[in-house]
Amino acid sequence: MPMQLQLIPTNTRLEASADGASFNISESATRTFLCRLAVTDQIEQESLDVSMWGSADGEIWQKRPLLKLPQQLYGGTTKLVLDLSFRPEVKFIRARWDLNRWGRVAPTPMFVAGMDLVEVPPMSRETPTKRLVLATG
C-alpha cells in the first residue's frame, strides 16, 4: 500500500511561520511522492512559502530544502513531485511554512491550508527526454 502523509493537516489555520511534524519515510518503496498543497482561505496582502526538509535522524535537518513549492498568494491547489530516490540519506521529512504580510491592515497573516503527500511509482530513468532546440537568428 502506498505511503500517505499529511504534512499540514487539511484546513489548518496558519498564522505564523513554523515547522511541521516530522515523518519517517524509511519504509517507502519508491521514495517518490506527489505533494499537494491546497490553500482554501487567505486574506489579502500576504504570501505563503512552503518547503520540504530532510534529515537522516529526525533531529538535525539539512541546511537547504529538498523542495520549494511556488509562493502562494491566493487560494488554489499546487502539485509537485518530490523524488528522493537519489537521496538515500534522507530518512525523515517535514514541511516548513513561512508567512509574510504587508500593507496597513491587520498585521497577522492568515492562511487556511493543508498539504498531503502520496507515494507514487518511481520516475522512469529510461524514458528519453526530448530537448527543444531554439532557433537562433
ZIGI-V191746 format. One record per residue. BURIAL is # if it has 24 or more other ideal C-beta (glycine too) atoms within 12 Angstrom, else .. D_CENTER is the distance of its C-alpha to the mean C-alpha in Angstrom with 2 decimals. Layout:
burial->BURIAL d_center->D_CENTER
burial->BURIAL d_center->D_CENTER
This chain:
burial->. d_center->21.74
burial->. d_center->18.07
burial-># d_center->15.75
burial->. d_center->13.81
burial-># d_center->11.60
burial-># d_center->10.83
burial-># d_center->8.41
burial-># d_center->9.55
burial->. d_center->12.87
burial->. d_center->13.91
burial->. d_center->15.82
burial-># d_center->14.96
burial->. d_center->16.74
burial-># d_center->14.95
burial->. d_center->17.77
burial->. d_center->16.88
burial->. d_center->14.31
burial->. d_center->13.41
burial-># d_center->11.72
burial-># d_center->10.94
burial->. d_center->12.98
burial-># d_center->12.83
burial-># d_center->13.15
burial->. d_center->15.60
burial-># d_center->14.75
burial->. d_center->18.20
burial->. d_center->19.60
burial-># d_center->17.19
burial->. d_center->19.60
burial->. d_center->17.49
burial-># d_center->14.53
burial-># d_center->12.70
burial-># d_center->10.05
burial-># d_center->9.30
burial-># d_center->5.94
burial-># d_center->7.47
burial-># d_center->7.00
burial-># d_center->10.70
burial-># d_center->12.53
burial->. d_center->16.07
burial->. d_center->17.92
burial-># d_center->18.17
burial-># d_center->21.11
burial->. d_center->22.14
burial->. d_center->21.87
burial-># d_center->18.47
burial-># d_center->14.97
burial-># d_center->11.47
burial-># d_center->9.07
burial-># d_center->5.57
burial-># d_center->4.77
burial-># d_center->4.78
burial-># d_center->8.56
burial-># d_center->11.33
burial-># d_center->14.88
burial->. d_center->18.07
burial->. d_center->19.58
burial->. d_center->17.17
burial->. d_center->19.14
burial->. d_center->18.72
burial-># d_center->15.27
burial-># d_center->15.04
burial->. d_center->15.88
burial->. d_center->13.20
burial-># d_center->9.43
burial-># d_center->8.70
burial-># d_center->6.21
burial->. d_center->6.12
burial-># d_center->5.48
burial->. d_center->9.10
burial->. d_center->10.79
burial-># d_center->11.76
burial->. d_center->15.48
burial->. d_center->16.41
burial->. d_center->15.72
burial->. d_center->14.34
burial->. d_center->11.75
burial-># d_center->9.24
burial->. d_center->8.62
burial-># d_center->7.60
burial-># d_center->8.86
burial-># d_center->7.96
burial-># d_center->11.63
burial-># d_center->12.91
burial->. d_center->16.46
burial->. d_center->17.76
burial-># d_center->16.33
burial->. d_center->18.67
burial->. d_center->18.66
burial-># d_center->15.16
burial-># d_center->16.11
burial-># d_center->13.67
burial-># d_center->9.94
burial-># d_center->8.53
burial-># d_center->6.13
burial-># d_center->8.02
burial-># d_center->8.93
burial-># d_center->11.85
burial-># d_center->14.33
burial->. d_center->17.23
burial-># d_center->20.40
burial->. d_center->23.43
burial->. d_center->26.74
burial->. d_center->29.60
burial->. d_center->28.55
burial->. d_center->27.06
burial->. d_center->25.32
burial->. d_center->22.65
burial-># d_center->19.40
burial-># d_center->18.27
burial-># d_center->15.41
burial->. d_center->15.31
burial-># d_center->11.96
burial-># d_center->10.34
burial-># d_center->7.27
burial-># d_center->8.53
burial-># d_center->8.43
burial->. d_center->11.79
burial-># d_center->13.52
burial-># d_center->15.13
burial->. d_center->18.10
burial->. d_center->17.75
burial->. d_center->17.74
burial->. d_center->21.43
burial->. d_center->22.76
burial->. d_center->26.13
burial->. d_center->25.44
burial->. d_center->26.93
burial->. d_center->25.16
burial->. d_center->27.36
burial->. d_center->27.28
burial->. d_center->28.59
burial->. d_center->31.50
burial->. d_center->32.03
burial->. d_center->35.68
burial->. d_center->37.00
burial->. d_center->40.03
